[in-house]
Amino acid sequence: MPCRRRFLGYLPLALSGGVAVTGLLGSLPVSAAVLGEQEPQAQKLGYKADTTKVDPKKYPGHKTSQTCANCQLYQGDKGSAAGGCVLFGDKEVAAAGWCSAWEQG
């Protein structure tokens, strides 16, 4: 009987500690998944993680100066290696990448 009372006495403390830990974990930054070149949407738009690897025969209007980092649709921080893109939802694209939807930013 005393063990049960002791357990019930500690229960509110344990629960509040769990809530505190959950709150801390919820505020930690979570890194987004990186878009792979083989994913269907990436292939549909000709996405390459490295703009210098774009096939010039398939995309004759492409210039190597066009990168995700200077695209209007890119949502990454300036100087970051990767960031979000309006077209690819919760996936990150390489700042040095390119796709056929590139628009001057």
MMTF fields as JSON, N, C-alpha, C and O atoms, coordinates in Angstrom:
{
  "mmtfVersion": "1.0.0",
  "mmtfProducer": "UNKNOWN",
  "numBonds": 419,
  "numAtoms": 420,
  "numGroups": 105,
  "numChains": 1,
  "numModels": 1,
  "chainsPerModel": [1],
  "groupsPerChain": [105],
  "chainIdList": ["A"],
  "bondAtomList": [4, 2, 8, 6, 12, 10, 16, 14, 20, 18, 24, 22, 28, 26, 32, 30, 36, 34, 40, 38, 44, 42, 48, 46, 52, 50, 56, 54, 60, 58, 64, 62, 68, 66, 72, 70, 76, 74, 80, 78, 84, 82, 88, 86, 92, 90, 96, 94, 100, 98, 104, 102, 108, 106, 112, 110, 116, 114, 120, 118, 124, 122, 128, 126, 132, 130, 136, 134, 140, 138, 144, 142, 148, 146, 152, 150, 156, 154, 160, 158, 164, 162, 168, 166, 172, 170, 176, 174, 180, 178, 184, 182, 188, 186, 192, 190, 196, 194, 200, 198, 204, 202, 208, 206, 212, 210, 216, 214, 220, 218, 224, 222, 228, 226, 232, 230, 236, 234, 240, 238, 244, 242, 248, 246, 252, 250, 256, 254, 260, 258, 264, 262, 268, 266, 272, 270, 276, 274, 280, 278, 284, 282, 288, 286, 292, 290, 296, 294, 300, 298, 304, 302, 308, 306, 312, 310, 316, 314, 320, 318, 324, 322, 328, 326, 332, 330, 336, 334, 340, 338, 344, 342, 348, 346, 352, 350, 356, 354, 360, 358, 364, 362, 368, 366, 372, 370, 376, 374, 380, 378, 384, 382, 388, 386, 392, 390, 396, 394, 400, 398, 404, 402, 408, 406, 412, 410, 416, 414],
  "bondOrderList": [1, 1, 1, 1, 1, 1, 1, 1, 1, 1, 1, 1, 1, 1, 1, 1, 1, 1, 1, 1, 1, 1, 1, 1, 1, 1, 1, 1, 1, 1, 1, 1, 1, 1, 1, 1, 1, 1, 1, 1, 1, 1, 1, 1, 1, 1, 1, 1, 1, 1, 1, 1, 1, 1, 1, 1, 1, 1, 1, 1, 1, 1, 1, 1, 1, 1, 1, 1, 1, 1, 1, 1, 1, 1, 1, 1, 1, 1, 1, 1, 1, 1, 1, 1, 1, 1, 1, 1, 1, 1, 1, 1, 1, 1, 1, 1, 1, 1, 1, 1, 1, 1, 1, 1],
  "groupList": [{"groupName": "MET", "atomNameList": ["N", "CA", "C", "O"], "elementList": ["N", "C", "C", "O"], "formalChargeList": [0, 0, 0, 0], "bondAtomList": [1, 0, 2, 1, 3, 2], "bondOrderList": [1, 1, 2], "singleLetterCode": "M", "chemCompType": "L-PEPTIDE LINKING"}, {"groupName": "PRO", "atomNameList": ["N", "CA", "C", "O"], "elementList": ["N", "C", "C", "O"], "formalChargeList": [0, 0, 0, 0], "bondAtomList": [1, 0, 2, 1, 3, 2], "bondOrderList": [1, 1, 2], "singleLetterCode": "P", "chemCompType": "L-PEPTIDE LINKING"}, {"groupName": "CYS", "atomNameList": ["N", "CA", "C", "O"], "elementList": ["N", "C", "C", "O"], "formalChargeList": [0, 0, 0, 0], "bondAtomList": [1, 0, 2, 1, 3, 2], "bondOrderList": [1, 1, 2], "singleLetterCode": "C", "chemCompType": "L-PEPTIDE LINKING"}, {"groupName": "ARG", "atomNameList": ["N", "CA", "C", "O"], "elementList": ["N", "C", "C", "O"], "formalChargeList": [0, 0, 0, 0], "bondAtomList": [1, 0, 2, 1, 3, 2], "bondOrderList": [1, 1, 2], "singleLetterCode": "R", "chemCompType": "L-PEPTIDE LINKING"}, {"groupName": "PHE", "atomNameList": ["N", "CA", "C", "O"], "elementList": ["N", "C", "C", "O"], "formalChargeList": [0, 0, 0, 0], "bondAtomList": [1, 0, 2, 1, 3, 2], "bondOrderList": [1, 1, 2], "singleLetterCode": "F", "chemCompType": "L-PEPTIDE LINKING"}, {"groupName": "LEU", "atomNameList": ["N", "CA", "C", "O"], "elementList": ["N", "C", "C", "O"], "formalChargeList": [0, 0, 0, 0], "bondAtomList": [1, 0, 2, 1, 3, 2], "bondOrderList": [1, 1, 2], "singleLetterCode": "L", "chemCompType": "L-PEPTIDE LINKING"}, {"groupName": "GLY", "atomNameList": ["N", "CA", "C", "O"], "elementList": ["N", "C", "C", "O"], "formalChargeList": [0, 0, 0, 0], "bondAtomList": [1, 0, 2, 1, 3, 2], "bondOrderList": [1, 1, 2], "singleLetterCode": "G", "chemCompType": "PEPTIDE LINKING"}, {"groupName": "TYR", "atomNameList": ["N", "CA", "C", "O"], "elementList": ["N", "C", "C", "O"], "formalChargeList": [0, 0, 0, 0], "bondAtomList": [1, 0, 2, 1, 3, 2], "bondOrderList": [1, 1, 2], "singleLetterCode": "Y", "chemCompType": "L-PEPTIDE LINKING"}, {"groupName": "ALA", "atomNameList": ["N", "CA", "C", "O"], "elementList": ["N", "C", "C", "O"], "formalChargeList": [0, 0, 0, 0], "bondAtomList": [1, 0, 2, 1, 3, 2], "bondOrderList": [1, 1, 2], "singleLetterCode": "A", "chemCompType": "L-PEPTIDE LINKING"}, {"groupName": "SER", "atomNameList": ["N", "CA", "C", "O"], "elementList": ["N", "C", "C", "O"], "formalChargeList": [0, 0, 0, 0], "bondAtomList": [1, 0, 2, 1, 3, 2], "bondOrderList": [1, 1, 2], "singleLetterCode": "S", "chemCompType": "L-PEPTIDE LINKING"}, {"groupName": "VAL", "atomNameList": ["N", "CA", "C", "O"], "elementList": ["N", "C", "C", "O"], "formalChargeList": [0, 0, 0, 0], "bondAtomList": [1, 0, 2, 1, 3, 2], "bondOrderList": [1, 1, 2], "singleLetterCode": "V", "chemCompType": "L-PEPTIDE LINKING"}, {"groupName": "THR", "atomNameList": ["N", "CA", "C", "O"], "elementList": ["N", "C", "C", "O"], "formalChargeList": [0, 0, 0, 0], "bondAtomList": [1, 0, 2, 1, 3, 2], "bondOrderList": [1, 1, 2], "singleLetterCode": "T", "chemCompType": "L-PEPTIDE LINKING"}, {"groupName": "GLU", "atomNameList": ["N", "CA", "C", "O"], "elementList": ["N", "C", "C", "O"], "formalChargeList": [0, 0, 0, 0], "bondAtomList": [1, 0, 2, 1, 3, 2], "bondOrderList": [1, 1, 2], "singleLetterCode": "E", "chemCompType": "L-PEPTIDE LINKING"}, {"groupName": "GLN", "atomNameList": ["N", "CA", "C", "O"], "elementList": ["N", "C", "C", "O"], "formalChargeList": [0, 0, 0, 0], "bondAtomList": [1, 0, 2, 1, 3, 2], "bondOrderList": [1, 1, 2], "singleLetterCode": "Q", "chemCompType": "L-PEPTIDE LINKING"}, {"groupName": "LYS", "atomNameList": ["N", "CA", "C", "O"], "elementList": ["N", "C", "C", "O"], "formalChargeList": [0, 0, 0, 0], "bondAtomList": [1, 0, 2, 1, 3, 2], "bondOrderList": [1, 1, 2], "singleLetterCode": "K", "chemCompType": "L-PEPTIDE LINKING"}, {"groupName": "ASP", "atomNameList": ["N", "CA", "C", "O"], "elementList": ["N", "C", "C", "O"], "formalChargeList": [0, 0, 0, 0], "bondAtomList": [1, 0, 2, 1, 3, 2], "bondOrderList": [1, 1, 2], "singleLetterCode": "D", "chemCompType": "L-PEPTIDE LINKING"}, {"groupName": "HIS", "atomNameList": ["N", "CA", "C", "O"], "elementList": ["N", "C", "C", "O"], "formalChargeList": [0, 0, 0, 0], "bondAtomList": [1, 0, 2, 1, 3, 2], "bondOrderList": [1, 1, 2], "singleLetterCode": "H", "chemCompType": "L-PEPTIDE LINKING"}, {"groupName": "ASN", "atomNameList": ["N", "CA", "C", "O"], "elementList": ["N", "C", "C", "O"], "formalChargeList": [0, 0, 0, 0], "bondAtomList": [1, 0, 2, 1, 3, 2], "bondOrderList": [1, 1, 2], "singleLetterCode": "N", "chemCompType": "L-PEPTIDE LINKING"}, {"groupName": "TRP", "atomNameList": ["N", "CA", "C", "O"], "elementList": ["N", "C", "C", "O"], "formalChargeList": [0, 0, 0, 0], "bondAtomList": [1, 0, 2, 1, 3, 2], "bondOrderList": [1, 1, 2], "singleLetterCode": "W", "chemCompType": "L-PEPTIDE LINKING"}],
  "groupTypeList": [0, 1, 2, 3, 3, 3, 4, 5, 6, 7, 5, 1, 5, 8, 5, 9, 6, 6, 10, 8, 10, 11, 6, 5, 5, 6, 9, 5, 1, 10, 9, 8, 8, 10, 5, 6, 12, 13, 12, 1, 13, 8, 13, 14, 5, 6, 7, 14, 8, 15, 11, 11, 14, 10, 15, 1, 14, 14, 7, 1, 6, 16, 14, 11, 9, 13, 11, 2, 8, 17, 2, 13, 5, 7, 13, 6, 15, 14, 6, 9, 8, 8, 6, 6, 2, 10, 5, 4, 6, 15, 14, 12, 10, 8, 8, 8, 6, 18, 2, 9, 8, 18, 12, 13, 6],
  "groupIdList": [1, 2, 3, 4, 5, 6, 7, 8, 9, 10, 11, 12, 13, 14, 15, 16, 17, 18, 19, 20, 21, 22, 23, 24, 25, 26, 27, 28, 29, 30, 31, 32, 33, 34, 35, 36, 37, 38, 39, 40, 41, 42, 43, 44, 45, 46, 47, 48, 49, 50, 51, 52, 53, 54, 55, 56, 57, 58, 59, 60, 61, 62, 63, 64, 65, 66, 67, 68, 69, 70, 71, 72, 73, 74, 75, 76, 77, 78, 79, 80, 81, 82, 83, 84, 85, 86, 87, 88, 89, 90, 91, 92, 93, 94, 95, 96, 97, 98, 99, 100, 101, 102, 103, 104, 105],
  "secStructList": [7, 2, 2, 2, 2, 2, 2, 2, 2, 2, 2, 2, 2, 2, 2, 2, 2, 2, 2, 2, 2, 2, 2, 2, 2, 2, 6, 1, 7, 7, 7, 7, 7, 5, 7, 7, 6, 6, 1, 2, 2, 2, 2, 2, 6, 6, 7, 5, 1, 1, 4, 4, 4, 1, 7, 6, 6, 6, 7, 6, 6, 7, 7, 6, 6, 7, 7, 4, 4, 4, 5, 6, 6, 5, 7, 1, 7, 6, 6, 7, 1, 3, 3, 3, 5, 4, 4, 4, 6, 6, 7, 3, 3, 3, 6, 6, 7, 5, 7, 6, 6, 7, 7, 5, 7],
  "xCoordList": [0.803, 0.0, 0.854, 0.534, 1.932, 2.748, 3.406, 3.61, 3.736, 4.363, 3.396, 3.785, 2.128, 1.136, 0.933, 0.82, 0.886, 0.705, 1.904, 1.743, 3.086, 4.286, 4.264, 4.581, 3.887, 3.794, 2.801, 3.1, 1.626, 0.609, 1.044, 0.645, 1.857, 2.371, 3.368, 3.444, 4.131, 5.123, 4.536, 5.161, 3.367, 2.772, 2.622, 3.005, 2.089, 1.98, 3.343, 3.468, 4.346, 5.688, 6.229, 6.814, 6.036, 6.512, 5.799, 6.43, 4.496, 3.741, 4.158, 4.283, 4.373, 4.774, 6.171, 6.451, 7.045, 8.38, 8.317, 9.066, 7.427, 7.24, 6.737, 7.168, 5.821, 5.294, 6.402, 6.494, 7.241, 8.335, 9.322, 9.757, 9.674, 10.61, 10.004, 10.691, 8.725, 8.052, 8.061, 8.264, 7.844, 7.875, 9.244, 9.354, 10.286, 11.651, 11.968, 12.555, 11.584, 11.863, 11.095, 11.59, 9.889, 9.079, 9.662, 9.343, 10.51, 11.072, 12.428, 12.981, 12.971, 14.249, 14.044, 13.02, 14.996, 14.846, 14.932, 15.744, 14.097, 14.093, 14.565, 14.032, 15.553, 16.038, 15.076, 14.613, 14.791, 13.873, 14.573, 15.8, 13.779, 14.315, 14.832, 14.272, 15.876, 16.479, 15.855, 15.694, 15.51, 14.919, 15.946, 17.061, 15.569, 16.443, 16.143, 14.994, 17.151, 16.966, 16.093, 15.534, 15.971, 15.188, 13.71, 12.92, 13.331, 11.932, 11.091, 11.558, 9.85, 9.012, 8.883, 9.051, 8.592, 8.441, 9.767, 9.785, 10.869, 12.189, 12.488, 13.0, 12.177, 12.421, 11.539, 11.971, 10.294, 9.363, 9.874, 9.669, 10.543, 11.041, 12.527, 13.114, 13.135, 14.549, 15.489, 16.569, 15.094, 15.913, 17.259, 17.347, 18.296, 19.651, 20.176, 19.999, 20.82, 21.376, 22.579, 22.982, 23.144, 24.296, 23.955, 23.82, 23.816, 23.408, 24.358, 23.948, 25.607, 26.56, 26.317, 26.91, 25.458, 25.158, 23.911, 23.515, 23.29, 22.079, 22.444, 23.426, 21.654, 21.875, 21.525, 20.357, 22.534, 22.266, 21.42, 20.754, 21.434, 20.599, 19.126, 18.248, 18.871, 17.489, 16.942, 15.751, 17.825, 17.43, 18.342, 19.217, 18.146, 19.046, 19.031, 20.0, 17.983, 17.909, 18.601, 18.695, 19.08, 19.72, 21.091, 21.849, 21.392, 22.724, 23.242, 22.463, 24.539, 25.092, 25.01, 25.176, 24.758, 24.581, 23.207, 22.973, 22.305, 20.972, 21.042, 21.334, 20.78, 20.786, 19.528, 18.84, 19.248, 18.11, 18.282, 17.307, 19.508, 19.773, 19.354, 19.003, 19.383, 18.97, 17.639, 17.33, 16.862, 15.531, 14.473, 14.599, 13.453, 12.363, 11.597, 10.991, 11.618, 10.854, 11.602, 11.017, 12.897, 13.741, 13.42, 13.264, 13.321, 12.968, 14.072, 13.84, 15.256, 16.367, 16.99, 16.78, 17.758, 18.475, 19.634, 20.224, 19.953, 21.077, 22.362, 22.634, 23.132, 24.383, 24.239, 25.241, 23.006, 22.812, 23.072, 22.944, 23.433, 23.719, 22.439, 22.454, 21.339, 20.061, 18.931, 19.118, 17.762, 16.605, 15.332, 15.359, 14.229, 12.935, 12.676, 13.337, 11.698, 11.266, 9.755, 9.175, 9.119, 7.67, 7.143, 6.064, 7.882, 7.41, 7.515, 6.773, 8.417, 8.7, 8.244, 8.758, 7.298, 6.697, 7.689, 8.416, 7.726, 8.574, 9.988, 10.76, 10.335, 11.682, 12.585, 12.135, 13.857, 14.834, 15.554, 15.765, 15.92, 16.697, 18.082, 18.264, 19.041, 20.395, 20.437, 19.861, 21.104, 21.226, 21.922, 21.649, 22.821, 23.552, 22.785, 23.302, 21.55, 20.753, 20.024, 20.182, 19.215, 18.446, 17.295, 17.404, 16.188, 15.112, 14.515, 14.784, 13.707, 13.167, 12.175, 11.794, 11.753, 10.839, 11.59, 10.975, 12.904, 13.727, 13.204, 12.921, 13.081, 12.659, 13.622, 13.974, 14.047, 14.967, 14.396, 13.254, 15.23, 14.761, 15.24, 14.901],
  "yCoordList": [-1.196, 0.0, 1.271, 2.198, 1.362, 2.575, 2.806, 3.953, 1.744, 1.919, 2.579, 3.435, 2.172, 2.746, 4.226, 5.045, 4.569, 5.968, 6.812, 7.936, 6.263, 6.982, 7.186, 8.266, 6.141, 6.238, 7.323, 8.162, 7.301, 8.306, 9.71, 10.692, 9.801, 11.103, 11.673, 12.888, 10.797, 11.249, 11.41, 12.029, 10.871, 10.898, 12.313, 12.521, 13.289, 14.647, 15.237, 15.923, 14.972, 15.47, 14.832, 15.516, 13.528, 12.825, 13.329, 13.531, 13.532, 14.017, 15.426, 15.722, 16.293, 17.661, 17.68, 18.492, 16.799, 16.697, 16.228, 16.712, 15.289, 14.806, 15.896, 15.999, 16.709, 17.825, 18.832, 19.359, 19.101, 20.054, 19.556, 20.325, 18.28, 17.708, 17.736, 18.063, 17.399, 17.438, 18.852, 19.034, 19.843, 21.236, 21.634, 22.348, 21.186, 21.498, 20.825, 21.442, 19.569, 18.846, 19.43, 19.449, 19.905, 20.494, 21.79, 22.188, 22.46, 23.727, 23.568, 24.548, 22.356, 22.129, 22.152, 21.671, 22.7, 22.711, 21.297, 20.485, 21.02, 19.721, 19.935, 20.781, 19.174, 19.36, 18.685, 17.569, 19.372, 18.858, 17.824, 17.797, 16.988, 15.993, 16.696, 17.702, 16.17, 16.742, 16.079, 14.859, 16.872, 16.373, 15.559, 16.021, 14.364, 13.525, 13.718, 13.945, 13.63, 13.826, 12.748, 12.962, 11.603, 10.492, 10.544, 9.726, 11.488, 11.587, 12.07, 12.88, 11.577, 11.891, 13.378, 13.772, 14.205, 15.641, 16.254, 17.122, 15.811, 16.317, 15.946, 16.77, 14.728, 14.302, 15.047, 15.396, 15.287, 16.002, 17.406, 17.912, 18.037, 19.404, 19.454, 20.535, 18.295, 18.261, 18.73, 19.242, 18.563, 19.034, 18.323, 17.1, 19.121, 18.629, 19.381, 20.594, 18.659, 19.276, 20.16, 20.996, 19.968, 20.756, 21.308, 20.548, 22.622, 23.25, 22.947, 23.006, 22.629, 22.321, 20.94, 20.607, 20.134, 18.778, 18.73, 17.65, 19.864, 19.911, 19.613, 20.141, 18.773, 18.378, 19.548, 19.923, 20.127, 21.284, 20.943, 21.821, 19.694, 19.298, 19.248, 19.613, 18.797, 18.693, 20.057, 20.331, 20.911, 22.241, 23.304, 23.833, 23.624, 24.56, 25.985, 26.721, 26.387, 27.73, 27.852, 28.947, 26.744, 26.749, 27.415, 27.238, 28.181, 28.776, 28.328, 28.204, 28.083, 27.622, 28.69, 28.385, 29.928, 30.985, 30.902, 31.543, 30.121, 29.939, 28.851, 27.695, 29.212, 28.242, 28.429, 29.444, 27.445, 27.568, 28.791, 29.475, 29.066, 30.181, 31.53, 32.437, 31.683, 32.962, 32.857, 33.666, 31.832, 31.629, 32.29, 32.315, 32.812, 33.473, 32.501, 32.933, 31.225, 30.229, 29.664, 28.965, 29.968, 29.44, 30.128, 31.349, 29.346, 29.893, 29.738, 29.964, 29.359, 29.194, 30.521, 31.541, 30.487, 31.681, 31.975, 31.059, 33.239, 33.635, 33.009, 33.105, 32.381, 31.748, 30.319, 29.675, 29.81, 28.448, 27.445, 27.782, 26.222, 25.178, 24.601, 24.075, 24.694, 24.157, 24.933, 25.616, 24.817, 25.499, 25.024, 24.2, 25.538, 25.141, 25.708, 26.644, 25.115, 25.58, 25.487, 24.509, 26.49, 26.523, 25.279, 24.788, 24.772, 23.656, 22.292, 21.375, 22.145, 20.814, 20.606, 19.723, 21.396, 21.193, 21.218, 22.197, 20.148, 20.101, 19.602, 19.394, 19.408, 18.962, 20.166, 21.207, 20.015, 21.069, 20.778, 19.621, 21.833, 21.716, 22.308, 23.152, 21.864, 22.39, 23.816, 24.096, 24.698, 26.086, 26.14, 27.028, 25.19, 25.128, 24.362, 24.133, 23.964, 23.17, 24.015, 25.235, 23.323, 23.982, 23.079, 21.855, 23.676, 22.927, 23.805, 25.005, 23.197, 23.908, 25.008, 25.799, 25.071, 26.136, 27.362, 28.28, 27.39, 28.489, 29.833, 29.995, 30.791, 32.167, 33.127, 32.939, 34.146, 35.133, 35.694, 36.151, 35.645, 36.102, 37.43, 37.901],
  "zCoordList": [0.0, 0.0, 0.0, -0.745, 0.804, 0.781, -0.579, -0.978, -1.285, -2.607, -3.581, -4.376, -3.51, -4.394, -4.078, -4.991, -2.808, -2.409, -2.852, -3.328, -2.692, -3.106, -4.628, -5.126, -5.346, -6.806, -7.212, -8.062, -6.604, -6.937, -6.537, -7.163, -5.499, -5.079, -6.083, -6.265, -6.734, -7.717, -9.125, -9.986, -9.358, -10.69, -11.265, -12.416, -10.534, -11.112, -11.486, -12.501, -10.675, -10.97, -12.247, -13.087, -12.39, -13.584, -14.832, -15.87, -14.737, -15.889, -16.29, -17.479, -15.31, -15.641, -16.248, -17.13, -15.785, -16.38, -17.825, -18.673, -18.103, -19.469, -20.397, -21.545, -19.889, -20.685, -20.968, -22.077, -19.978, -20.16, -21.21, -22.067, -21.149, -22.122, -23.513, -24.481, -23.627, -24.928, -25.497, -26.697, -24.656, -25.107, -25.61, -26.606, -24.938, -25.377, -26.7, -27.589, -26.836, -28.071, -29.239, -30.366, -28.976, -30.032, -30.565, -31.686, -29.793, -30.241, -30.921, -31.419, -30.951, -31.622, -33.127, -33.612, -33.88, -35.326, -35.895, -35.451, -36.865, -37.521, -38.952, -39.67, -39.354, -40.715, -41.691, -41.457, -42.768, -43.774, -44.641, -44.74, -45.257, -46.172, -47.427, -47.862, -47.984, -49.195, -50.419, -50.457, -51.401, -52.633, -53.416, -53.659, -53.802, -54.618, -56.096, -56.473, -56.92, -58.356, -58.99, -60.066, -58.346, -58.887, -58.494, -58.964, -57.645, -57.242, -58.426, -59.227, -58.54, -59.715, -60.032, -61.187, -59.043, -59.303, -59.749, -60.621, -59.16, -59.545, -60.995, -61.753, -61.379, -62.756, -63.741, -64.839, -63.338, -64.223, -64.539, -65.643, -63.562, -63.756, -64.091, -64.151, -64.31, -64.689, -63.592, -63.885, -62.32, -61.197, -61.139, -61.246, -60.966, -60.707, -59.492, -59.378, -58.588, -57.386, -57.711, -56.902, -58.896, -59.355, -60.733, -61.691, -60.835, -62.096, -63.254, -64.414, -62.963, -64.036, -64.642, -65.669, -64.025, -64.516, -65.391, -65.831, -65.651, -66.475, -67.927, -68.449, -68.567, -69.963, -70.894, -70.999, -71.571, -72.437, -73.659, -74.208, -74.091, -75.236, -74.841, -75.623, -73.631, -73.154, -72.721, -72.868, -72.184, -71.698, -72.31, -71.625, -73.599, -74.283, -73.712, -73.905, -73.031, -72.456, -71.103, -70.548, -70.576, -69.252, -69.305, -70.258, -68.266, -68.099, -66.739, -65.794, -66.625, -65.347, -64.257, -63.076, -64.644, -63.633, -62.969, -61.944, -63.544, -62.974, -61.906, -62.214, -60.665, -59.571, -58.727, -58.827, -57.908, -56.992, -56.093, -55.781, -55.681, -54.768, -55.354, -54.601, -56.692, -57.279, -58.028, -58.903, -57.656, -58.241, -57.36, -56.136, -57.981, -57.281, -56.366, -55.386, -56.667, -55.91, -54.706, -53.879, -54.612, -53.53, -52.218, -52.174, -51.145, -49.838, -48.804, -47.616, -49.231, -48.297, -47.914, -48.57, -46.838, -46.392, -47.338, -47.911, -47.496, -48.338, -47.779, -46.583, -48.638, -48.23, -47.716, -47.408, -47.616, -47.133, -48.262, -49.439, -47.899, -48.888, -49.478, -50.591, -48.751, -49.213, -48.568, -47.561, -49.162, -48.613, -49.267, -50.181, -48.802, -49.324, -50.713, -51.164, -51.368, -52.686, -52.734, -52.262, -53.297, -53.408, -54.123, -53.791, -55.084, -55.899, -55.236, -55.59, -54.287, -53.759, -52.317, -51.63, -51.858, -50.545, -49.407, -49.233, -48.629, -47.441, -47.722, -46.786, -48.971, -49.335, -49.57, -50.049, -49.232, -49.5, -50.813, -51.179, -51.505, -52.734, -52.495, -51.618, -53.272, -53.153, -53.699, -54.751, -53.001, -53.463, -54.821, -55.628, -55.07, -56.335, -57.404, -58.498, -57.093, -58.02, -59.049, -59.112, -59.861, -60.923, -61.334, -61.254, -61.773, -62.429, -63.521, -63.586, -64.372, -65.536, -65.174, -66.038, -63.924, -63.493, -62.989, -62.446, -63.16, -62.648, -63.151, -64.338, -62.239, -62.539, -61.863, -60.698, -62.579, -62.014, -60.713, -60.661, -59.653, -58.341, -57.931, -56.845]
}
